[in-house]
Amino acid sequence: MTTSFMILAVLTVAGTAAAMGLRNAVHCVLALALGFAGIAMLYLQLGAQFVGFTQILVYVGAVAILAVFAIMMTHNDKSMALPDSHSAWVAGCIVAVAVFAVLARAIVSSSASAQTQPPQPAATVQQIGNALMHRFVMPLEIMGLLLTAALIGAVVIAMDRREEMK
């Protein structure tokens, strides 16, 4: 494994672990965005440019930012309650380690990893962009309008609730 892969793997795991462990919801979403960015960088390092850039645009650029806006608009002052006992944490860790062990054993003993795969057709990001902007421009525009309408609807619903609370 290369050093860049190890750095990106540590960054991704640290971001997602922080997203699970932090108590502030905004900090959790920002840590999750760091994990998403790490995954995108791993895709880019593996040569999957389209998947990597899509990961950045969709998850880091849209999902994480939408989650931050949703948390900020619904602003809840209550802090998360601590669990009564640590037995739930211990049981959860035991289950997680057991599931990891079963999955790791299945992957290592799998014969699918030893098989050679036929060469995949190479489609560049430019070819995909040209197809989206020429052949599939109408579905792309309709999808953009639907997402914009959904975002405007979410803002209107959030504004109505805030006015009712006053």
N, C-alpha and C positions, 0 to 999 in steps of 0.2 A: 504494500500500500504506500502511496506517496504521501508526503507531508501535507500537501494541499488537501487531499482527501481527508486526512485525519483532522486537520483544522476545521474543515467544513462539517465533518461528522460531529465533532465536539460542539461546534456552534449550534448545529441543528438540535442535538440532544439537549444541550443546555437551555436553548430557547423553549423547547416544548416541555421540558421538566419544570422550568420556571413558570410556564403558563399553567401548569397543574398545581404548583405549590404556592404561588403568590396569593395574597388575600384581596388586594385591590383589583377590581374587575378591569379597569383600564390598563393597569400594568400587565394583567394576564393576557389581554388581547395584543398588547405591544410585544410581549414575549413570544406569543404565538406567531405574530408577523415575522419576528426574527427566525423562528423555526421554518416558516414557509420560505423565507428568503434563502435559508441554508439549503433547503431541498431544491430550490430553483438553481442555486449555484452548483449543486451536485449534478443536476441534469445537464447544465451547460458544460461542466467538466467532462461528462460522459459523451458529449457530442450531440446531444438531443436539444438543439437550439430552439426549435418550435415549442417543445414541451416546457423548457426552461423559461422562455419569454412568456408563454401562456401562464405559467405558474406565477410569475411576477405580476403580470397584468391582472389576472383574475383573483388570486388569493391575497397577495400582498397589497395590490392596488385597489381592489374592490371589496373583498370579503372582510379583511381586517379593518379597513377604514369604515366600512358600513357598521361593523360591530362597535367600533369606537364611538361613532355618531349615535348609535342606538343606546349605548350605555350612558352617554352624556345627556341625551334627550330624556331618558327615563329617570335620571338621577335619583338613586336610592341612597339615603343617608345611613341606613342600617348596615352594620358591619357583619361579616359572616361569623356565625357562632362556631366556637371550637367544639369538636366532638367530645362527648362525655368521657370516653375511655380510649385508650390506645389499642385496644384489642381489635378494633375494626381496621386500623392501619396495619397491624401485624398480619391479620388474615388477608387483607388486600395484597400486601407484599408477597406473602406465601403463594397466593393464587397467581400473581403476575410472574413470579419466578418459575412456577410450574408450567404455565402456558408458554413462557419463553423457552424453557427446556424442551418441551414437546415439539414446538415449532422448529427450533434449531436442529433437533434430531431428525425431524422429517425432511428438512432442507438438505442436511448433510448426507443423509442416506438415499436421497432421491436420485433416480437414474436420469431424470430430465436434464439435470445440469451437465451430465457427461455427453449428451447428444449434441451434435453440431447442427446449427440452424442454417437454413438456406439464406443467401444474402437478401437483405431487405431492399426494396426500391428506395433510392435516395431522393427525397424531396427536400429542397432547400426552403428556407424561410421566405425567400423572394418568390419562389413558385407558389407557395401557399398564399402569400399576400396577393399575388396577381390573381389567383383563382377567387379569393374572397372579394377583391375589388372589381372584377369583371364578370365572372360567371355567377357568383353568389351574392351580389351586391344587394338585391332586394331582400332576401331573408336576413342579411346582416343589418340593414336599416330598420326592418320591422322589429328585430330583436332589440336594437338600441332604443326605439320608441317605447316598446313595452317596458324595458328596464327603467327608462326615464319616468314613465307614468307610475310605475310601482314606487319609485323613490319619492315622487311628489305626493302620492297617496299616503305614504308612511309619514312624511312631514306634516301633512294636514291632520292626520289622526293624532299625532303627538301634540300638535298645537291645540287641538280641541280638548284633549285631556288636561293640558296645563291650564287652559282658561277655566275649565270646570272646577279645578282645585282651588282657584283663587276666590 
